[in-house]
C-alpha cells in the first residue's frame, strides 16, 4: 500500500477541522500546537460533545469535510463506545470526547502546552 499523499498543510487541516467541529456546535474546542513536543503530529484538537451521538456526529463530520478536500484519515478509533473518538489526520490529531472522559484524561495538562488558539 502506498503512503498517504497530503494535499493540505497541517494548518489547513487544523482550520478545516475546527470549522467542521464548530458547525456541529462542539464544546470547549482547544487547539494545541505540539510541534515542539512530538514528531508524530503538529496539532491536537480537543473538543467535547453533549452526548455519545454528538461526539460521533462531530468525528464523522470532521472525516467527511476533510475527505471533500482530498484528505483521508490515517485512522479513526473509538467509534463503537462513542465517549472518545480519535481521528488521525497525520499533521492533526482530533480528540472528540464526552466531558467526563475529557476531564479524566486531561489531555491539555498531559501535553503541557498552552493552547495555540481557542476556537470560539
C-alpha positions as CSV (number, residue, x, y, z in Angstrom):
1,X,0.0,0.0,0.0
2,X,1.4,3.4,-0.9
3,X,1.9,6.1,1.7
4,X,-0.8,8.7,2.0
5,X,-0.2,11.9,0.0
6,X,-1.3,15.0,1.8
7,X,-2.6,17.9,-0.3
8,X,-3.2,20.3,2.6
9,X,-0.9,21.8,5.1
10,X,-1.3,20.9,8.8
11,X,-2.6,24.5,9.3
12,X,-5.3,24.0,6.5
13,X,-6.3,20.6,8.1
14,X,-6.4,22.3,11.5
15,X,-8.6,25.1,10.3
16,X,-11.0,22.8,8.3
17,X,-11.2,20.5,11.4
18,X,-12.2,23.4,13.7
19,X,-14.8,24.5,11.2
20,X,-16.3,21.0,11.0
21,X,-16.5,20.8,14.8
22,X,-17.9,24.3,15.1
23,X,-20.5,23.7,12.5
24,X,-22.0,21.0,14.8
25,X,-21.6,23.2,17.9
26,X,-18.7,21.4,19.6
27,X,-18.0,22.5,23.1
28,X,-14.7,23.8,24.6
29,X,-12.7,23.4,21.4
30,X,-9.0,23.7,22.1
31,X,-6.1,23.6,19.6
32,X,-2.7,22.6,21.0
33,X,0.4,23.2,19.0
34,X,2.6,20.2,19.8
35,X,5.3,20.6,17.2
36,X,7.9,21.2,19.8
37,X,6.8,18.2,21.9
38,X,6.4,15.3,19.4
39,X,7.3,14.3,15.8
40,X,4.1,12.4,15.3
41,X,1.8,15.4,14.7
42,X,1.7,19.2,14.5
43,X,-1.6,19.9,16.2
44,X,-4.0,18.3,18.6
45,X,-7.6,19.4,18.6
46,X,-9.7,18.6,21.6
47,X,-13.5,19.1,21.7
48,X,-16.3,18.0,23.9
49,X,-19.8,16.7,22.9
50,X,-23.0,16.7,24.7
51,X,-23.8,13.0,24.1
52,X,-22.3,10.0,22.5
53,X,-24.3,10.7,19.4
54,X,-23.0,14.3,19.3
55,X,-19.4,13.0,19.7
56,X,-19.8,10.6,16.9
57,X,-21.5,13.1,14.7
58,X,-18.7,15.6,15.1
59,X,-16.0,13.0,14.4
60,X,-17.9,11.9,11.3
61,X,-18.3,15.5,10.2
62,X,-14.5,16.0,10.5
63,X,-13.8,13.0,8.3
64,X,-16.5,14.0,5.8
65,X,-15.2,17.6,5.5
66,X,-11.6,16.5,5.1
67,X,-12.5,13.9,2.5
68,X,-14.2,16.7,0.5
69,X,-10.7,18.4,0.5
70,X,-8.9,15.2,-0.6
71,X,-7.6,14.3,2.8
72,X,-8.3,10.8,4.1
73,X,-7.8,10.0,7.8
74,X,-5.0,7.6,8.7
75,X,-7.3,6.1,11.3
76,X,-10.4,6.6,13.4
77,X,-10.7,4.9,16.8
78,X,-13.4,4.7,19.4
79,X,-16.5,4.9,17.2
80,X,-18.1,1.9,19.0
81,X,-18.0,3.3,22.5
82,X,-18.6,7.0,21.5
83,X,-17.2,8.6,24.6
84,X,-13.8,9.3,23.0
85,X,-13.2,9.3,19.3
86,X,-9.8,9.9,17.9
87,X,-9.3,10.9,14.3
88,X,-5.8,10.8,13.0
89,X,-5.3,13.2,10.1
90,X,-1.5,13.0,10.1
91,X,-0.5,16.5,10.9
92,X,-3.6,16.9,13.1
93,X,-4.9,14.5,15.7
94,X,-8.5,15.1,16.8
95,X,-9.9,14.0,20.1
96,X,-13.7,14.4,20.5
97,X,-14.8,13.4,24.0
98,X,-17.6,13.4,26.4
99,X,-16.9,15.9,29.2
100,X,-16.3,13.3,31.9
101,X,-13.8,11.4,29.7
102,X,-12.1,14.7,28.8
103,X,-11.8,15.7,32.5
104,X,-10.4,12.3,33.5
105,X,-7.7,12.1,30.8
106,X,-7.0,15.9,30.8
107,X,-5.0,15.8,27.6
108,X,-4.4,19.6,27.8
109,X,-2.5,19.1,31.0
110,X,-0.8,15.9,29.8
111,X,0.6,17.6,26.7
112,X,1.6,20.6,29.0
113,X,1.1,23.1,26.3
114,X,-0.7,26.4,26.3
115,X,-3.3,26.3,23.5
116,X,-2.2,27.9,20.3
117,X,-5.7,29.3,20.0
118,X,-9.2,28.5,21.2
119,X,-11.9,28.2,18.7
120,X,-14.9,30.4,19.6
